[in-house]
Amino acid sequence: MAHLTLNVGKGGNMCKKSNLVKLFCAMAVVVFLMGCAGMAPKPTAQNFQAPIVTLNHVEVQKYWGWWFFSDKVEPTKGTAGNYGAPLALAFIFEIENPNPYPVLMHEFRFTVGFEEFDLDTVIATDLIWIPAGQKNQFRAMSIFDARSAQLSMLVTSGFKLQAKGLSFWDALEKYWIGIQDFSFPVHVNQGSAVFKADGLVKSVSFSATFP
């Protein structure tokens, strides 16, 4: 019986060489990428630059109108008390990381002011990574009501009201009605953000006004 023998000859050797070339190229790419990763600078006290915090805009997240009633008013349901209309504002910030490595924001706080009156303090402890050389958007919520705003104005800003010839009722009504189209300046005061990078910590101060 005749036997058929397949002789791959040079073609088989060429296939083997081609596979070796591909393997070599793949290994070279891996080594190159590992080298690039190793070249990325590590955070140090000298190269850790402060991230930049910028207020983009403010939104009225939820609006319940303007109203206030005292504990002398008998409610339809529930218990009587001193209650004022709530207000929910969203502050949209841009956090820019100028460093060639990612940084972690783990604390963010600021005070909300309507004109010259501080009415609320926002404290956020969400952990947010900002990639190297990139920006992230951060939304911080401020939720307070006319009753707490009234107390804040009376305790901390009574003399300012007197100097302007205003009652707190006039000021509150102006703010709760005018916030719909931002007819007065909304301030971000005493802002502070804390960033970490490989054990290093940097605190950034900021302030802003909208619109």
C-alpha positions in Angstrom: 0.0 0.0 0.0 1.3 3.4 -0.9 1.9 6.0 1.8 1.3 9.7 1.3 3.9 11.9 3.0 3.3 15.7 3.4 6.5 17.7 3.4 5.9 21.1 4.8 9.4 22.1 4.0 10.2 25.8 4.1 6.5 26.8 4.5 6.3 25.1 7.9 9.5 26.9 9.1 8.1 30.2 7.9 4.9 29.6 10.0 6.9 28.9 13.0 9.0 32.0 12.5 5.9 34.1 12.1 4.5 32.8 15.4 7.7 33.6 17.1 7.7 37.1 15.7 4.2 37.7 16.9 5.0 36.4 20.4 8.1 38.6 20.6 6.1 41.7 19.6 3.4 41.0 22.2 6.0 40.6 24.9 7.7 43.8 23.8 4.4 45.7 24.0 3.8 44.3 27.6 7.3 45.3 28.7 6.8 48.8 27.1 3.5 49.4 28.9 4.9 48.2 32.2 7.8 50.6 31.7 5.4 53.5 31.1 3.5 52.6 34.2 6.7 52.6 36.2 7.6 56.0 34.8 4.4 57.7 36.2 5.4 60.0 39.1 4.4 59.1 42.6 2.8 61.7 44.9 5.3 63.6 47.0 5.1 66.6 49.2 6.9 68.6 46.5 4.8 67.6 43.5 1.3 67.3 45.1 -0.5 70.3 43.6 -3.7 71.6 45.1 -6.8 70.6 43.1 -9.0 73.5 41.9 -12.6 73.8 43.1 -14.9 75.9 40.9 -18.7 76.6 41.3 -20.4 75.9 37.9 -23.9 76.8 38.8 -26.7 76.5 41.4 -30.1 74.9 40.8 -33.4 75.0 42.7 -33.7 71.2 43.2 -37.2 71.4 44.7 -39.5 74.3 45.5 -42.5 74.4 47.8 -43.4 78.1 47.6 -43.3 80.6 50.4 -45.2 80.0 53.6 -44.8 80.1 57.4 -47.2 79.3 60.3 -46.7 79.3 64.0 -47.7 76.8 66.8 -50.8 78.9 67.4 -52.2 77.7 64.1 -54.2 74.5 64.4 -53.2 72.0 61.7 -55.6 69.9 59.8 -53.6 66.8 60.8 -50.6 66.3 63.1 -49.2 68.5 65.9 -48.9 72.3 65.8 -45.5 73.9 65.6 -43.4 76.7 64.1 -42.9 75.6 60.5 -41.6 77.3 57.4 -41.3 76.4 53.7 -38.4 74.1 52.9 -35.9 74.9 50.1 -33.6 72.4 48.3 -30.7 73.8 46.4 -28.1 71.9 44.3 -24.6 73.3 44.0 -22.7 71.9 41.1 -18.9 72.2 41.4 -16.1 71.2 39.0 -13.1 69.6 40.7 -9.9 69.8 38.6 -6.9 67.6 39.3 -3.7 69.1 37.9 -1.6 66.2 39.1 -0.3 63.3 36.9 -1.8 60.9 39.4 -5.4 60.4 40.8 -6.4 62.1 44.0 -9.2 61.3 46.4 -11.6 63.9 47.8 -13.0 62.7 51.1 -14.4 65.9 52.7 -16.2 68.9 51.3 -17.9 71.7 53.2 -19.2 75.2 52.7 -21.7 77.8 54.0 -24.7 79.0 51.9 -25.3 82.7 52.0 -28.1 84.8 50.6 -26.7 88.2 50.1 -24.8 88.9 53.4 -26.8 86.3 55.5 -25.4 82.8 56.1 -28.3 80.4 56.3 -27.0 76.8 56.0 -23.8 74.7 56.2 -23.3 71.8 53.9 -21.0 68.9 54.8 -20.3 66.1 52.4 -18.2 63.1 53.1 -18.6 61.1 49.9 -15.4 59.6 48.6 -14.7 60.8 45.0 -11.7 60.0 42.8 -10.5 62.6 40.4 -8.4 61.0 37.6 -4.9 62.3 36.8 -5.2 65.6 34.8 -9.0 65.4 34.6 -12.1 67.1 36.0 -15.0 65.6 37.9 -18.4 67.2 38.5 -19.7 67.2 42.1 -23.2 67.9 43.2 -23.7 69.1 46.8 -27.2 69.5 48.3 -28.3 72.2 50.7 -31.7 71.6 52.3 -33.1 74.0 54.9 -36.3 75.7 55.7 -37.7 79.2 56.6 -37.8 78.4 60.3 -34.1 77.4 60.5 -33.2 80.4 58.3 -35.2 82.7 60.7 -33.3 81.4 63.7 -30.0 81.8 61.9 -30.7 85.3 60.9 -31.9 86.3 64.4 -28.9 84.7 66.2 -26.1 85.7 63.9 -27.3 88.6 61.8 -29.8 90.6 63.8 -27.6 93.7 63.6 -27.3 93.4 59.9 -31.1 93.3 59.6 -31.4 96.4 61.7 -28.7 98.2 59.7 -30.6 97.5 56.5 -33.9 98.5 58.0 -35.4 95.0 57.3 -37.4 92.5 59.4 -36.5 88.9 59.1 -40.0 88.3 57.6 -39.3 90.8 54.7 -35.9 89.1 54.1 -37.3 85.6 54.1 -40.1 86.4 51.8 -37.7 88.2 49.4 -35.4 85.1 49.3 -38.0 82.4 49.0 -39.8 84.2 46.2 -36.7 85.5 44.5 -34.8 82.2 44.5 -36.9 81.0 41.6 -35.0 83.3 39.1 -32.0 84.0 41.4 -32.8 87.7 41.7 -30.2 88.1 44.5 -26.6 86.7 44.8 -26.2 83.2 46.4 -22.8 82.9 48.0 -20.6 79.9 48.8 -18.6 81.0 51.9 -15.9 79.4 53.9 -15.5 76.5 51.5 -13.0 73.7 52.3 -12.2 70.5 50.5 -9.7 67.8 51.7 -7.8 65.7 49.1 -5.6 62.7 49.6 -2.9 61.1 47.4 -0.9 58.1 48.6 -1.1 59.1 52.3 -0.5 62.8 51.6 -3.2 65.3 52.5 -4.0 68.7 51.1 -6.8 71.1 52.1 -8.2 73.6 49.6 -10.2 76.7 50.4 -12.7 78.2 48.0 -15.6 80.7 47.7 -17.9 81.7 44.9 -21.0 83.6 44.0 -23.9 82.7 41.7 -25.1 84.1 39.4 
